[in-house]
Amino acid sequence: MLPEVRQVQPGDTVHLCVCGRSPQAPDCPDTCPQGTSLTIVREQRLLLCRCGRSRDLPYCDGSHNPPAPGWRGKWQRFWLGH
């Protein structure tokens, strides 16, 4: 499962899951006390975790991918998407 790429604008507010259990991941219901609200200060793209395995929730850290075996595997994953 790939991360969600979300384009946000200054002034936008997003409520994001940090526990990894939201059924609407990466969004979090407003009633959840563990969610985090972010108010965006500059235009940017957020890479948001949808699998719940990231150690940096709500952001994707690539934990959904198994480690690449060696330098060649990392190179192929980066350039070829394997």
PyMOL Python script that loads the backbone (N, CA, C, O; Angstrom):
from pymol import cmd

cmd.read_pdbstr("""\
ATOM      1  N   MET A   1       0.844  -1.170   0.000  1.00  0.00           N
ATOM      2  CA  MET A   1       0.000   0.000   0.000  1.00  0.00           C
ATOM      3  C   MET A   1       0.896   1.242   0.000  1.00  0.00           C
ATOM      4  O   MET A   1       1.748   1.402   0.874  1.00  0.00           O
ATOM      5  N   LEU A   2       0.700   2.093  -0.963  1.00  0.00           N
ATOM      6  CA  LEU A   2       1.510   3.299  -1.091  1.00  0.00           C
ATOM      7  C   LEU A   2       0.944   4.427  -0.238  1.00  0.00           C
ATOM      8  O   LEU A   2      -0.235   4.407   0.116  1.00  0.00           O
ATOM      9  N   PRO A   3       1.777   5.412   0.093  1.00  0.00           N
ATOM     10  CA  PRO A   3       1.272   6.540   0.879  1.00  0.00           C
ATOM     11  C   PRO A   3       0.306   7.394   0.068  1.00  0.00           C
ATOM     12  O   PRO A   3       0.302   7.366  -1.163  1.00  0.00           O
ATOM     13  N   GLU A   4      -0.504   8.148   0.785  1.00  0.00           N
ATOM     14  CA  GLU A   4      -1.372   9.122   0.129  1.00  0.00           C
ATOM     15  C   GLU A   4      -0.587  10.412  -0.028  1.00  0.00           C
ATOM     16  O   GLU A   4      -0.015  10.921   0.935  1.00  0.00           O
ATOM     17  N   VAL A   5      -0.563  10.932  -1.234  1.00  0.00           N
ATOM     18  CA  VAL A   5       0.085  12.219  -1.490  1.00  0.00           C
ATOM     19  C   VAL A   5      -1.024  13.261  -1.485  1.00  0.00           C
ATOM     20  O   VAL A   5      -1.946  13.211  -2.300  1.00  0.00           O
ATOM     21  N   ARG A   6      -0.922  14.202  -0.557  1.00  0.00           N
ATOM     22  CA  ARG A   6      -1.970  15.209  -0.420  1.00  0.00           C
ATOM     23  C   ARG A   6      -1.367  16.603  -0.565  1.00  0.00           C
ATOM     24  O   ARG A   6      -0.456  16.987   0.169  1.00  0.00           O
ATOM     25  N   GLN A   7      -1.897  17.343  -1.523  1.00  0.00           N
ATOM     26  CA  GLN A   7      -1.493  18.735  -1.737  1.00  0.00           C
ATOM     27  C   GLN A   7      -2.303  19.595  -0.770  1.00  0.00           C
ATOM     28  O   GLN A   7      -3.532  19.539  -0.770  1.00  0.00           O
ATOM     29  N   VAL A   8      -1.619  20.391   0.054  1.00  0.00           N
ATOM     30  CA  VAL A   8      -2.299  21.256   1.016  1.00  0.00           C
ATOM     31  C   VAL A   8      -1.889  22.704   0.789  1.00  0.00           C
ATOM     32  O   VAL A   8      -0.807  22.996   0.278  1.00  0.00           O
ATOM     33  N   GLN A   9      -2.772  23.587   1.180  1.00  0.00           N
ATOM     34  CA  GLN A   9      -2.575  25.022   0.977  1.00  0.00           C
ATOM     35  C   GLN A   9      -2.482  25.730   2.327  1.00  0.00           C
ATOM     36  O   GLN A   9      -2.981  25.209   3.325  1.00  0.00           O
ATOM     37  N   PRO A  10      -1.853  26.905   2.379  1.00  0.00           N
ATOM     38  CA  PRO A  10      -1.794  27.670   3.625  1.00  0.00           C
ATOM     39  C   PRO A  10      -3.201  27.926   4.165  1.00  0.00           C
ATOM     40  O   PRO A  10      -4.108  28.299   3.422  1.00  0.00           O
ATOM     41  N   GLY A  11      -3.363  27.719   5.467  1.00  0.00           N
ATOM     42  CA  GLY A  11      -4.650  27.918   6.111  1.00  0.00           C
ATOM     43  C   GLY A  11      -5.491  26.660   6.213  1.00  0.00           C
ATOM     44  O   GLY A  11      -6.441  26.623   6.995  1.00  0.00           O
ATOM     45  N   ASP A  12      -5.165  25.612   5.433  1.00  0.00           N
ATOM     46  CA  ASP A  12      -5.894  24.342   5.543  1.00  0.00           C
ATOM     47  C   ASP A  12      -5.630  23.730   6.917  1.00  0.00           C
ATOM     48  O   ASP A  12      -4.543  23.882   7.473  1.00  0.00           O
ATOM     49  N   THR A  13      -6.624  23.044   7.455  1.00  0.00           N
ATOM     50  CA  THR A  13      -6.460  22.286   8.690  1.00  0.00           C
ATOM     51  C   THR A  13      -6.818  20.840   8.388  1.00  0.00           C
ATOM     52  O   THR A  13      -7.870  20.559   7.814  1.00  0.00           O
ATOM     53  N   VAL A  14      -5.940  19.925   8.778  1.00  0.00           N
ATOM     54  CA  VAL A  14      -6.187  18.499   8.569  1.00  0.00           C
ATOM     55  C   VAL A  14      -6.098  17.786   9.916  1.00  0.00           C
ATOM     56  O   VAL A  14      -5.251  18.118  10.745  1.00  0.00           O
ATOM     57  N   HIS A  15      -6.971  16.810  10.129  1.00  0.00           N
ATOM     58  CA  HIS A  15      -6.989  16.007  11.355  1.00  0.00           C
ATOM     59  C   HIS A  15      -6.518  14.610  10.964  1.00  0.00           C
ATOM     60  O   HIS A  15      -7.220  13.891  10.254  1.00  0.00           O
ATOM     61  N   LEU A  16      -5.326  14.225  11.429  1.00  0.00           N
ATOM     62  CA  LEU A  16      -4.673  13.003  10.957  1.00  0.00           C
ATOM     63  C   LEU A  16      -4.483  11.984  12.071  1.00  0.00           C
ATOM     64  O   LEU A  16      -4.305  12.341  13.236  1.00  0.00           O
ATOM     65  N   CYS A  17      -4.524  10.712  11.694  1.00  0.00           N
ATOM     66  CA  CYS A  17      -4.372   9.591  12.615  1.00  0.00           C
ATOM     67  C   CYS A  17      -2.906   9.419  13.012  1.00  0.00           C
ATOM     68  O   CYS A  17      -2.014   9.461  12.165  1.00  0.00           O
ATOM     69  N   VAL A  18      -2.669   9.225  14.307  1.00  0.00           N
ATOM     70  CA  VAL A  18      -1.314   8.926  14.777  1.00  0.00           C
ATOM     71  C   VAL A  18      -1.244   7.578  15.500  1.00  0.00           C
ATOM     72  O   VAL A  18      -0.175   7.174  15.958  1.00  0.00           O
ATOM     73  N   CYS A  19      -2.390   6.879  15.603  1.00  0.00           N
ATOM     74  CA  CYS A  19      -2.389   5.579  16.285  1.00  0.00           C
ATOM     75  C   CYS A  19      -2.358   4.414  15.298  1.00  0.00           C
ATOM     76  O   CYS A  19      -2.029   3.292  15.681  1.00  0.00           O
ATOM     77  N   GLY A  20      -2.700   4.668  14.021  1.00  0.00           N
ATOM     78  CA  GLY A  20      -2.685   3.621  13.011  1.00  0.00           C
ATOM     79  C   GLY A  20      -3.935   2.771  12.965  1.00  0.00           C
ATOM     80  O   GLY A  20      -3.963   1.771  12.248  1.00  0.00           O
ATOM     81  N   ARG A  21      -4.989   3.138  13.716  1.00  0.00           N
ATOM     82  CA  ARG A  21      -6.202   2.316  13.759  1.00  0.00           C
ATOM     83  C   ARG A  21      -7.414   2.968  13.101  1.00  0.00           C
ATOM     84  O   ARG A  21      -8.507   2.406  13.156  1.00  0.00           O
ATOM     85  N   SER A  22      -7.257   4.117  12.491  1.00  0.00           N
ATOM     86  CA  SER A  22      -8.392   4.812  11.886  1.00  0.00           C
ATOM     87  C   SER A  22      -8.890   4.069  10.652  1.00  0.00           C
ATOM     88  O   SER A  22      -8.087   3.680   9.805  1.00  0.00           O
ATOM     89  N   PRO A  23     -10.209   3.864  10.534  1.00  0.00           N
ATOM     90  CA  PRO A  23     -10.735   3.216   9.333  1.00  0.00           C
ATOM     91  C   PRO A  23     -10.656   4.112   8.101  1.00  0.00           C
ATOM     92  O   PRO A  23     -10.788   3.630   6.976  1.00  0.00           O
ATOM     93  N   GLN A  24     -10.441   5.407   8.301  1.00  0.00           N
ATOM     94  CA  GLN A  24     -10.324   6.348   7.185  1.00  0.00           C
ATOM     95  C   GLN A  24      -8.886   6.835   7.012  1.00  0.00           C
ATOM     96  O   GLN A  24      -8.672   7.931   6.493  1.00  0.00           O
ATOM     97  N   ALA A  25      -7.902   6.050   7.431  1.00  0.00           N
ATOM     98  CA  ALA A  25      -6.506   6.480   7.393  1.00  0.00           C
ATOM     99  C   ALA A  25      -6.148   7.043   6.025  1.00  0.00           C
ATOM    100  O   ALA A  25      -6.559   6.493   5.003  1.00  0.00           O
ATOM    101  N   PRO A  26      -5.404   8.110   5.995  1.00  0.00           N
ATOM    102  CA  PRO A  26      -4.687   8.773   7.067  1.00  0.00           C
ATOM    103  C   PRO A  26      -5.520   9.785   7.858  1.00  0.00           C
ATOM    104  O   PRO A  26      -5.027  10.369   8.823  1.00  0.00           O
ATOM    105  N   ASP A  27      -6.773   9.997   7.459  1.00  0.00           N
ATOM    106  CA  ASP A  27      -7.615  10.927   8.208  1.00  0.00           C
ATOM    107  C   ASP A  27      -8.093  10.277   9.497  1.00  0.00           C
ATOM    108  O   ASP A  27      -8.199   9.054   9.591  1.00  0.00           O
ATOM    109  N   CYS A  28      -8.379  11.111  10.485  1.00  0.00           N
ATOM    110  CA  CYS A  28      -8.830  10.643  11.782  1.00  0.00           C
ATOM    111  C   CYS A  28     -10.183  11.279  12.074  1.00  0.00           C
ATOM    112  O   CYS A  28     -10.378  12.460  11.784  1.00  0.00           O
ATOM    113  N   PRO A  29     -11.127  10.523  12.643  1.00  0.00           N
ATOM    114  CA  PRO A  29     -12.408  11.125  13.005  1.00  0.00           C
ATOM    115  C   PRO A  29     -12.198  12.248  14.024  1.00  0.00           C
ATOM    116  O   PRO A  29     -11.308  12.163  14.870  1.00  0.00           O
ATOM    117  N   ASP A  30     -13.007  13.285  13.945  1.00  0.00           N
ATOM    118  CA  ASP A  30     -12.882  14.411  14.877  1.00  0.00           C
ATOM    119  C   ASP A  30     -13.106  13.991  16.323  1.00  0.00           C
ATOM    120  O   ASP A  30     -12.664  14.682  17.241  1.00  0.00           O
ATOM    121  N   THR A  31     -13.782  12.875  16.538  1.00  0.00           N
ATOM    122  CA  THR A  31     -14.079  12.415  17.895  1.00  0.00           C
ATOM    123  C   THR A  31     -12.927  11.646  18.533  1.00  0.00           C
ATOM    124  O   THR A  31     -12.971  11.365  19.731  1.00  0.00           O
ATOM    125  N   CYS A  32     -11.911  11.305  17.773  1.00  0.00           N
ATOM    126  CA  CYS A  32     -10.779  10.530  18.294  1.00  0.00           C
ATOM    127  C   CYS A  32      -9.839  11.437  19.084  1.00  0.00           C
ATOM    128  O   CYS A  32      -9.356  12.434  18.548  1.00  0.00           O
ATOM    129  N   PRO A  33      -9.571  11.107  20.357  1.00  0.00           N
ATOM    130  CA  PRO A  33      -8.684  11.953  21.163  1.00  0.00           C
ATOM    131  C   PRO A  33      -7.207  11.820  20.791  1.00  0.00           C
ATOM    132  O   PRO A  33      -6.403  12.669  21.175  1.00  0.00           O
ATOM    133  N   GLN A  34      -6.834  10.770  20.049  1.00  0.00           N
ATOM    134  CA  GLN A  34      -5.425  10.554  19.714  1.00  0.00           C
ATOM    135  C   GLN A  34      -5.006  11.209  18.405  1.00  0.00           C
ATOM    136  O   GLN A  34      -3.814  11.261  18.101  1.00  0.00           O
ATOM    137  N   GLY A  35      -5.950  11.705  17.632  1.00  0.00           N
ATOM    138  CA  GLY A  35      -5.617  12.336  16.359  1.00  0.00           C
ATOM    139  C   GLY A  35      -4.848  13.633  16.564  1.00  0.00           C
ATOM    140  O   GLY A  35      -4.880  14.227  17.641  1.00  0.00           O
ATOM    141  N   THR A  36      -4.171  14.052  15.533  1.00  0.00           N
ATOM    142  CA  THR A  36      -3.443  15.314  15.593  1.00  0.00           C
ATOM    143  C   THR A  36      -3.971  16.248  14.515  1.00  0.00           C
ATOM    144  O   THR A  36      -4.214  15.836  13.380  1.00  0.00           O
ATOM    145  N   SER A  37      -4.143  17.500  14.883  1.00  0.00           N
ATOM    146  CA  SER A  37      -4.598  18.508  13.927  1.00  0.00           C
ATOM    147  C   SER A  37      -3.414  19.350  13.497  1.00  0.00           C
ATOM    148  O   SER A  37      -2.630  19.814  14.324  1.00  0.00           O
ATOM    149  N   LEU A  38      -3.296  19.540  12.208  1.00  0.00           N
ATOM    150  CA  LEU A  38      -2.226  20.370  11.659  1.00  0.00           C
ATOM    151  C   LEU A  38      -2.851  21.533  10.913  1.00  0.00           C
ATOM    152  O   LEU A  38      -3.767  21.346  10.112  1.00  0.00           O
ATOM    153  N   THR A  39      -2.358  22.726  11.176  1.00  0.00           N
ATOM    154  CA  THR A  39      -2.744  23.888  10.391  1.00  0.00           C
ATOM    155  C   THR A  39      -1.582  24.188   9.462  1.00  0.00           C
ATOM    156  O   THR A  39      -0.463  24.431   9.912  1.00  0.00           O
ATOM    157  N   ILE A  40      -1.846  24.172   8.188  1.00  0.00           N
ATOM    158  CA  ILE A  40      -0.806  24.290   7.168  1.00  0.00           C
ATOM    159  C   ILE A  40      -0.383  25.749   7.029  1.00  0.00           C
ATOM    160  O   ILE A  40      -1.227  26.641   6.942  1.00  0.00           O
ATOM    161  N   VAL A  41       0.939  25.989   7.010  1.00  0.00           N
ATOM    162  CA  VAL A  41       1.456  27.356   6.904  1.00  0.00           C
ATOM    163  C   VAL A  41       2.051  27.662   5.533  1.00  0.00           C
ATOM    164  O   VAL A  41       2.243  28.829   5.194  1.00  0.00           O
ATOM    165  N   ARG A  42       2.346  26.625   4.737  1.00  0.00           N
ATOM    166  CA  ARG A  42       2.854  26.870   3.385  1.00  0.00           C
ATOM    167  C   ARG A  42       2.352  25.767   2.461  1.00  0.00           C
ATOM    168  O   ARG A  42       2.045  24.662   2.908  1.00  0.00           O
ATOM    169  N   GLU A  43       2.273  26.070   1.184  1.00  0.00           N
ATOM    170  CA  GLU A  43       1.848  25.075   0.207  1.00  0.00           C
ATOM    171  C   GLU A  43       2.872  23.949   0.166  1.00  0.00           C
ATOM    172  O   GLU A  43       4.074  24.195   0.072  1.00  0.00           O
ATOM    173  N   GLN A  44       2.387  22.716   0.237  1.00  0.00           N
ATOM    174  CA  GLN A  44       3.292  21.568   0.238  1.00  0.00           C
ATOM    175  C   GLN A  44       2.530  20.292  -0.090  1.00  0.00           C
ATOM    176  O   GLN A  44       1.300  20.276  -0.140  1.00  0.00           O
ATOM    177  N   ARG A  45       3.280  19.235  -0.308  1.00  0.00           N
ATOM    178  CA  ARG A  45       2.708  17.901  -0.491  1.00  0.00           C
ATOM    179  C   ARG A  45       3.060  17.085   0.743  1.00  0.00           C
ATOM    180  O   ARG A  45       4.215  17.037   1.163  1.00  0.00           O
ATOM    181  N   LEU A  46       2.055  16.449   1.313  1.00  0.00           N
ATOM    182  CA  LEU A  46       2.277  15.575   2.456  1.00  0.00           C
ATOM    183  C   LEU A  46       2.239  14.128   1.978  1.00  0.00           C
ATOM    184  O   LEU A  46       1.354  13.755   1.208  1.00  0.00           O
ATOM    185  N   LEU A  47       3.183  13.315   2.423  1.00  0.00           N
ATOM    186  CA  LEU A  47       3.165  11.871   2.171  1.00  0.00           C
ATOM    187  C   LEU A  47       2.631  11.223   3.438  1.00  0.00           C
ATOM    188  O   LEU A  47       3.341  11.121   4.439  1.00  0.00           O
ATOM    189  N   LEU A  48       1.377  10.784   3.392  1.00  0.00           N
ATOM    190  CA  LEU A  48       0.679  10.305   4.577  1.00  0.00           C
ATOM    191  C   LEU A  48       0.552   8.785   4.567  1.00  0.00           C
ATOM    192  O   LEU A  48       0.209   8.181   3.551  1.00  0.00           O
ATOM    193  N   CYS A  49       0.836   8.182   5.718  1.00  0.00           N
ATOM    194  CA  CYS A  49       0.785   6.730   5.872  1.00  0.00           C
ATOM    195  C   CYS A  49      -0.654   6.231   5.801  1.00  0.00           C
ATOM    196  O   CYS A  49      -1.550   6.789   6.434  1.00  0.00           O
ATOM    197  N   ARG A  50      -0.862   5.165   5.016  1.00  0.00           N
ATOM    198  CA  ARG A  50      -2.174   4.517   4.952  1.00  0.00           C
ATOM    199  C   ARG A  50      -2.132   3.091   5.501  1.00  0.00           C
ATOM    200  O   ARG A  50      -3.182   2.484   5.710  1.00  0.00           O
ATOM    201  N   CYS A  51      -0.931   2.547   5.737  1.00  0.00           N
ATOM    202  CA  CYS A  51      -0.838   1.160   6.202  1.00  0.00           C
ATOM    203  C   CYS A  51      -0.803   1.052   7.725  1.00  0.00           C
ATOM    204  O   CYS A  51      -1.079  -0.015   8.272  1.00  0.00           O
ATOM    205  N   GLY A  52      -0.468   2.141   8.417  1.00  0.00           N
ATOM    206  CA  GLY A  52      -0.419   2.133   9.877  1.00  0.00           C
ATOM    207  C   GLY A  52       0.876   1.611  10.463  1.00  0.00           C
ATOM    208  O   GLY A  52       0.979   1.491  11.683  1.00  0.00           O
ATOM    209  N   ARG A  53       1.880   1.291   9.636  1.00  0.00           N
ATOM    210  CA  ARG A  53       3.135   0.728  10.139  1.00  0.00           C
ATOM    211  C   ARG A  53       4.247   1.752  10.342  1.00  0.00           C
ATOM    212  O   ARG A  53       5.297   1.419  10.893  1.00  0.00           O
ATOM    213  N   SER A  54       4.035   2.975   9.912  1.00  0.00           N
ATOM    214  CA  SER A  54       5.074   3.997  10.011  1.00  0.00           C
ATOM    215  C   SER A  54       5.423   4.276  11.472  1.00  0.00           C
ATOM    216  O   SER A  54       4.545   4.277  12.334  1.00  0.00           O
ATOM    217  N   ARG A  55       6.693   4.509  11.744  1.00  0.00           N
ATOM    218  CA  ARG A  55       7.119   4.912  13.079  1.00  0.00           C
ATOM    219  C   ARG A  55       7.029   6.423  13.241  1.00  0.00           C
ATOM    220  O   ARG A  55       7.337   6.965  14.303  1.00  0.00           O
ATOM    221  N   ASP A  56       6.601   7.099  12.173  1.00  0.00           N
ATOM    222  CA  ASP A  56       6.505   8.560  12.179  1.00  0.00           C
ATOM    223  C   ASP A  56       5.091   8.999  11.777  1.00  0.00           C
ATOM    224  O   ASP A  56       4.929   9.964  11.030  1.00  0.00           O
ATOM    225  N   LEU A  57       4.060   8.284  12.277  1.00  0.00           N
ATOM    226  CA  LEU A  57       2.680   8.629  11.935  1.00  0.00           C
ATOM    227  C   LEU A  57       2.393  10.087  12.269  1.00  0.00           C
ATOM    228  O   LEU A  57       2.840  10.566  13.311  1.00  0.00           O
ATOM    229  N   PRO A  58       1.679  10.792  11.439  1.00  0.00           N
ATOM    230  CA  PRO A  58       0.880  10.378  10.300  1.00  0.00           C
ATOM    231  C   PRO A  58       1.658  10.313   8.984  1.00  0.00           C
ATOM    232  O   PRO A  58       1.068  10.058   7.935  1.00  0.00           O
ATOM    233  N   TYR A  59       2.965  10.540   9.027  1.00  0.00           N
ATOM    234  CA  TYR A  59       3.758  10.586   7.797  1.00  0.00           C
ATOM    235  C   TYR A  59       4.284   9.206   7.431  1.00  0.00           C
ATOM    236  O   TYR A  59       4.557   8.386   8.307  1.00  0.00           O
ATOM    237  N   CYS A  60       4.423   8.954   6.140  1.00  0.00           N
ATOM    238  CA  CYS A  60       4.956   7.689   5.646  1.00  0.00           C
ATOM    239  C   CYS A  60       6.479   7.686   5.795  1.00  0.00           C
ATOM    240  O   CYS A  60       7.149   8.649   5.423  1.00  0.00           O
ATOM    241  N   ASP A  61       7.019   6.590   6.344  1.00  0.00           N
ATOM    242  CA  ASP A  61       8.474   6.448   6.436  1.00  0.00           C
ATOM    243  C   ASP A  61       8.983   5.270   5.605  1.00  0.00           C
ATOM    244  O   ASP A  61      10.151   4.895   5.708  1.00  0.00           O
ATOM    245  N   GLY A  62       8.106   4.686   4.781  1.00  0.00           N
ATOM    246  CA  GLY A  62       8.505   3.572   3.924  1.00  0.00           C
ATOM    247  C   GLY A  62       8.422   2.214   4.587  1.00  0.00           C
ATOM    248  O   GLY A  62       8.880   1.229   4.007  1.00  0.00           O
ATOM    249  N   SER A  63       7.854   2.121   5.786  1.00  0.00           N
ATOM    250  CA  SER A  63       7.763   0.838   6.497  1.00  0.00           C
ATOM    251  C   SER A  63       6.922  -0.192   5.762  1.00  0.00           C
ATOM    252  O   SER A  63       7.009  -1.381   6.068  1.00  0.00           O
ATOM    253  N   HIS A  64       6.107   0.232   4.799  1.00  0.00           N
ATOM    254  CA  HIS A  64       5.279  -0.700   4.036  1.00  0.00           C
ATOM    255  C   HIS A  64       6.112  -1.543   3.076  1.00  0.00           C
ATOM    256  O   HIS A  64       5.622  -2.553   2.571  1.00  0.00           O
ATOM    257  N   ASN A  65       7.351  -1.156   2.814  1.00  0.00           N
ATOM    258  CA  ASN A  65       8.250  -1.901   1.922  1.00  0.00           C
ATOM    259  C   ASN A  65       9.206  -2.754   2.739  1.00  0.00           C
ATOM    260  O   ASN A  65       9.743  -2.279   3.740  1.00  0.00           O
ATOM    261  N   PRO A  66       9.434  -4.002   2.341  1.00  0.00           N
ATOM    262  CA  PRO A  66      10.486  -4.771   3.002  1.00  0.00           C
ATOM    263  C   PRO A  66      11.843  -4.165   2.647  1.00  0.00           C
ATOM    264  O   PRO A  66      11.974  -3.523   1.605  1.00  0.00           O
ATOM    265  N   PRO A  67      12.845  -4.358   3.491  1.00  0.00           N
ATOM    266  CA  PRO A  67      14.164  -3.801   3.184  1.00  0.00           C
ATOM    267  C   PRO A  67      14.710  -4.352   1.865  1.00  0.00           C
ATOM    268  O   PRO A  67      14.561  -5.537   1.567  1.00  0.00           O
ATOM    269  N   ALA A  68      15.334  -3.490   1.095  1.00  0.00           N
ATOM    270  CA  ALA A  68      15.948  -3.919  -0.169  1.00  0.00           C
ATOM    271  C   ALA A  68      17.222  -4.700   0.141  1.00  0.00           C
ATOM    272  O   ALA A  68      18.004  -4.288   0.998  1.00  0.00           O
ATOM    273  N   PRO A  69      17.443  -5.829  -0.551  1.00  0.00           N
ATOM    274  CA  PRO A  69      18.638  -6.633  -0.300  1.00  0.00           C
ATOM    275  C   PRO A  69      19.867  -6.035  -0.987  1.00  0.00           C
ATOM    276  O   PRO A  69      20.129  -6.316  -2.156  1.00  0.00           O
ATOM    277  N   GLY A  70      20.595  -5.236  -0.278  1.00  0.00           N
ATOM    278  CA  GLY A  70      21.836  -4.690  -0.806  1.00  0.00           C
ATOM    279  C   GLY A  70      21.666  -3.427  -1.629  1.00  0.00           C
ATOM    280  O   GLY A  70      20.556  -2.958  -1.878  1.00  0.00           O
ATOM    281  N   TRP A  71      22.802  -2.897  -2.041  1.00  0.00           N
ATOM    282  CA  TRP A  71      22.845  -1.640  -2.784  1.00  0.00           C
ATOM    283  C   TRP A  71      22.127  -1.742  -4.129  1.00  0.00           C
ATOM    284  O   TRP A  71      21.397  -0.830  -4.516  1.00  0.00           O
ATOM    285  N   ARG A  72      22.334  -2.850  -4.837  1.00  0.00           N
ATOM    286  CA  ARG A  72      21.702  -3.022  -6.151  1.00  0.00           C
ATOM    287  C   ARG A  72      20.175  -3.009  -6.034  1.00  0.00           C
ATOM    288  O   ARG A  72      19.496  -2.389  -6.853  1.00  0.00           O
ATOM    289  N   GLY A  73      19.638  -3.686  -5.028  1.00  0.00           N
ATOM    290  CA  GLY A  73      18.201  -3.704  -4.811  1.00  0.00           C
ATOM    291  C   GLY A  73      17.652  -2.317  -4.512  1.00  0.00           C
ATOM    292  O   GLY A  73      16.577  -1.954  -4.992  1.00  0.00           O
ATOM    293  N   LYS A  74      18.386  -1.539  -3.720  1.00  0.00           N
ATOM    294  CA  LYS A  74      17.967  -0.167  -3.413  1.00  0.00           C
ATOM    295  C   LYS A  74      17.978   0.681  -4.683  1.00  0.00           C
ATOM    296  O   LYS A  74      17.066   1.472  -4.923  1.00  0.00           O
ATOM    297  N   TRP A  75      19.011   0.506  -5.481  1.00  0.00           N
ATOM    298  CA  TRP A  75      19.134   1.260  -6.732  1.00  0.00           C
ATOM    299  C   TRP A  75      17.964   0.940  -7.670  1.00  0.00           C
ATOM    300  O   TRP A  75      17.360   1.846  -8.244  1.00  0.00           O
ATOM    301  N   GLN A  76      17.649  -0.351  -7.823  1.00  0.00           N
ATOM    302  CA  GLN A  76      16.545  -0.755  -8.694  1.00  0.00           C
ATOM    303  C   GLN A  76      15.207  -0.242  -8.172  1.00  0.00           C
ATOM    304  O   GLN A  76      14.363   0.191  -8.956  1.00  0.00           O
ATOM    305  N   ARG A  77      15.006  -0.286  -6.860  1.00  0.00           N
ATOM    306  CA  ARG A  77      13.753   0.208  -6.292  1.00  0.00           C
ATOM    307  C   ARG A  77      13.608   1.705  -6.551  1.00  0.00           C
ATOM    308  O   ARG A  77      12.523   2.181  -6.884  1.00  0.00           O
ATOM    309  N   PHE A  78      14.699   2.437  -6.397  1.00  0.00           N
ATOM    310  CA  PHE A  78      14.642   3.885  -6.586  1.00  0.00           C
ATOM    311  C   PHE A  78      14.382   4.249  -8.042  1.00  0.00           C
ATOM    312  O   PHE A  78      13.508   5.066  -8.332  1.00  0.00           O
ATOM    313  N   TRP A  79      15.139   3.644  -8.962  1.00  0.00           N
ATOM    314  CA  TRP A  79      15.046   4.045 -10.368  1.00  0.00           C
ATOM    315  C   TRP A  79      13.977   3.308 -11.158  1.00  0.00           C
ATOM    316  O   TRP A  79      13.392   3.875 -12.081  1.00  0.00           O
ATOM    317  N   LEU A  80      13.714   2.058 -10.812  1.00  0.00           N
ATOM    318  CA  LEU A  80      12.785   1.258 -11.606  1.00  0.00           C
ATOM    319  C   LEU A  80      11.461   0.984 -10.899  1.00  0.00           C
ATOM    320  O   LEU A  80      10.515   0.498 -11.518  1.00  0.00           O
ATOM    321  N   GLY A  81      11.391   1.294  -9.609  1.00  0.00           N
ATOM    322  CA  GLY A  81      10.156   1.069  -8.870  1.00  0.00           C
ATOM    323  C   GLY A  81       9.892  -0.381  -8.523  1.00  0.00           C
ATOM    324  O   GLY A  81       8.746  -0.746  -8.264  1.00  0.00           O
ATOM    325  N   HIS A  82      10.927  -1.227  -8.509  1.00  0.00           N
ATOM    326  CA  HIS A  82      10.739  -2.663  -8.188  1.00  0.00           C
ATOM    327  C   HIS A  82      10.811  -2.895  -6.709  1.00  0.00           C
ATOM    328  O   HIS A  82      10.677  -4.032  -6.256  1.00  0.00           O
TER     329      HIS A  82
END
""", "prot")
cmd.dss("prot")
cmd.show_as("cartoon", "prot")
cmd.util.cbc("prot")
cmd.orient("prot")
